[in-house]
Amino acid sequence: MIFLDTDILSYFFAGNIQIKDHLRKSIKKGASIGMTSINVYEVLKGLKYRNNLAKEKQFMNFLRGMVIFTLDEAALVEAADIYAESRKNGNSISDADILIAAIVISNNGLLVSNNTRHYVHIKNLRLTNWA
């Protein structure tokens, strides 16, 4: 499962050709594409704040064909582990990024993000950048 981070979703909806090509190729190779409920929240809050009804409608239509993964018990345990390890190692990671990473890890996924510096210190997270 390939998980799209919020920044990658933003690039996609802005028409970024490179992101669209990667997505098209991944789907053609049979990859499943999904996102976390945290990413859905991050995108929607931005669109609603800007009162961008057209983009909000476009995003909601996009979600219809998407698998959205939520926080379950495995992800919550993983998130707590990430937080504890990050804090002990002096790495500061936002709660949203911890929750996204935990959902991805607990579902054996690959996270696509341009904000790799947010995630590089998280053990067991498979991470790539299409941007």
N, C-alpha and C positions, 0 to 999 in steps of 0.2 A: 504494500500500500504506500502510495506517495501522498504525503500531506503537504498542502500549500500553506505557507505562512502568510500573514496579513499583508506584508509588503509585496510579496509575489502576486497576490490577488489584486492589489492596487495597480501594479504594473500591467497585469493582464487586462484589466478593465480600462486602462489608459491606452491600450492598443499596442503595447510593447511586442514587437515582432519576435524577438529572441525568446521571450517567455512563451508566446503562442506556439512557436516552432517546437520548443522542448515539450510542451504539453501534448501537441499533436503527435510527435514521435513516440512519446511514452505511451499514449493511448493505443497507437498503431502496434506497438510491441506487446500490447496486452496488459499494461499496467493499470491498476485500479487507482483512481484519484479520489482523495477525500480531504476533509479538513476537520479541525476541532471546533467544538461549540464556542471556544474562547475566540477563535479567529472570526467566526460569524459575528459574535458580539462586537469585536473591535471594528470590523468593517461597517456594520450597521450603525454603531454609535457615531462614527464619523460622518456617514451619509445623512443621518437624522440631524446632527448638529448643523450641517451645512444646508439642511432642508433640500437635499438633492433628490427629489421624488423620482426623476427619470432613472438615475443611476440605482436608486434603491429598488425600483421595479425590475431593472435589468439584473441586479444581484439576486433578488428573490427568485426570478425565473431560472437563473444559473443554479441556484441551490436545489431546484427540483430534481436535477439529474446527479446530485452529489450525495455521497455518503458523509454524514456528519457524526463524528465520534464525540461522546460526552465523557464526563468524569465518572468512572466507576470505581469500585473498591481498589482494584489493582493500580489504577492511575493515581488515586489518592495516596496510596502507600508509596508509590514511586515518587510522587511530588514531595512528600515529606522527606524521603531519602535524599532527593536532589537538594532540597533546601538545607538540610542538616550538613551535608557534605560541602556544599558551596559556602555556607557560612563558616564552617571550620577551616576551610582553605582560603578564606578572605575574599571570595568572589561574590560580587553583588549581582543578583539576577532578580528581575521583577517577578512578582507572583504570576502574572499572566504568562510570561515566558516559561516559568517553571511548570505551570499547568499544561501548556502546549507541549513541552518536551515530555512530560510524564505520560500524556495521552499517546503521543507518538511511540514512545518506548514500550509502553504496555500493550500496544497493538503491533509490535514488530515492524514499525514503519520507517520511512525515510522522510525527513523534513527538508523541504526546499525553502530556503530563506536567503535573502540578501543581508540579513542582520546576523551573520555567522558569529560575530564577536559576542552576541548575547548568549550563544549556545555552546561555544567551543569547549568550555570547561565541564560540560555535563557528560559524565561517563555513560557509555552504552547508547548514546544518541547518534544515530546515523544521520548525517547532515550533508547537504550539497547546496550549491548556489547556481541558479540558472541565469542570474542577471549579469 
